[in-house]
Amino acid sequence: MEPAAENRLLTTDDYLRLPEDGLLHELQAGVLIAEPQPFPRHAQIQARLTRMLLDFVEPRGLGVVLTQGGFLLSPTIWAAGSR
């Protein structure tokens, strides 16, 4: 039995065909997540926290700080390096 169309997993092609609706969309394992756009203050705080992490982590060789843009809501991630 086929799942209902609204319950099926989406592909990258499906994601790329989504209409612009003012929301941020993320595709996680075929499931569409939609969230409102963050306010500019959110982006300023995120940039400041990312810079603080970079300034602390990189000089000490503690790993890498990654920011992810594009398809996702730009999380900032610290990945510890191996010793």
C-alpha positions as CSV (number, residue, x, y, z in Angstrom):
1,M,0.0,0.0,0.0
2,E,1.4,3.4,-1.0
3,P,1.6,6.1,1.7
4,A,-0.5,9.2,1.2
5,A,1.2,11.8,-1.0
6,E,1.5,14.2,1.9
7,N,3.3,11.6,4.0
8,R,5.8,10.4,1.4
9,L,9.5,11.2,1.8
10,L,10.7,14.0,-0.4
11,T,13.7,14.0,-2.7
12,T,16.2,16.8,-3.4
13,D,14.4,17.4,-6.7
14,D,11.1,17.9,-4.7
15,Y,12.9,20.3,-2.4
16,L,14.3,22.4,-5.3
17,R,10.8,22.7,-6.8
18,L,9.3,24.2,-3.6
19,P,7.7,27.6,-4.1
20,E,9.0,30.6,-2.3
21,D,6.8,31.1,0.7
22,G,8.9,33.2,3.0
23,L,9.9,30.2,5.2
24,L,13.2,28.5,5.6
25,H,13.0,24.9,4.4
26,E,15.2,22.0,5.4
27,L,15.1,18.5,4.1
28,Q,16.1,15.9,6.8
29,A,16.1,12.3,5.6
30,G,13.2,13.1,3.2
31,V,11.1,15.0,5.8
32,L,10.5,18.6,5.0
33,I,11.0,21.0,8.0
34,A,9.7,24.6,7.5
35,E,10.5,27.4,9.9
36,P,10.0,31.2,9.9
37,Q,12.9,33.4,8.8
38,P,15.1,34.5,11.7
39,F,15.2,38.2,12.6
40,P,18.4,40.1,11.8
41,R,19.2,40.2,15.5
42,H,19.4,36.4,15.4
43,A,22.0,36.5,12.6
44,Q,24.1,39.1,14.5
45,I,24.1,36.9,17.6
46,Q,25.0,33.8,15.6
47,A,27.9,35.7,13.8
48,R,29.2,36.9,17.2
49,L,29.1,33.5,18.8
50,T,30.7,31.9,15.7
51,R,33.6,34.4,15.8
52,M,34.1,33.8,19.6
53,L,34.2,30.1,19.0
54,L,36.7,30.5,16.1
55,D,38.9,32.8,18.2
56,F,39.0,30.2,21.0
57,V,39.1,26.9,19.2
58,E,41.5,27.5,16.3
59,P,44.5,29.0,18.1
60,R,44.4,26.1,20.6
61,G,44.1,23.4,17.9
62,L,40.9,22.1,19.6
63,G,39.1,21.2,16.3
64,V,37.1,23.1,13.7
65,V,34.1,25.4,13.8
66,L,31.7,24.9,11.0
67,T,28.8,27.0,9.9
68,Q,26.3,25.6,7.5
69,G,24.3,27.8,5.2
70,G,22.3,27.2,2.1
71,F,19.7,24.5,2.7
72,L,19.7,24.8,6.5
73,L,19.2,27.4,9.1
74,S,22.9,27.9,9.5
75,P,23.8,26.2,12.7
76,T,27.3,26.7,14.2
77,I,29.0,23.5,15.2
78,W,32.3,22.8,17.0
79,A,33.9,19.5,16.2
80,A,36.6,18.5,18.6
81,G,39.9,17.4,17.0
82,S,41.6,14.1,17.9
83,R,44.6,14.3,20.1
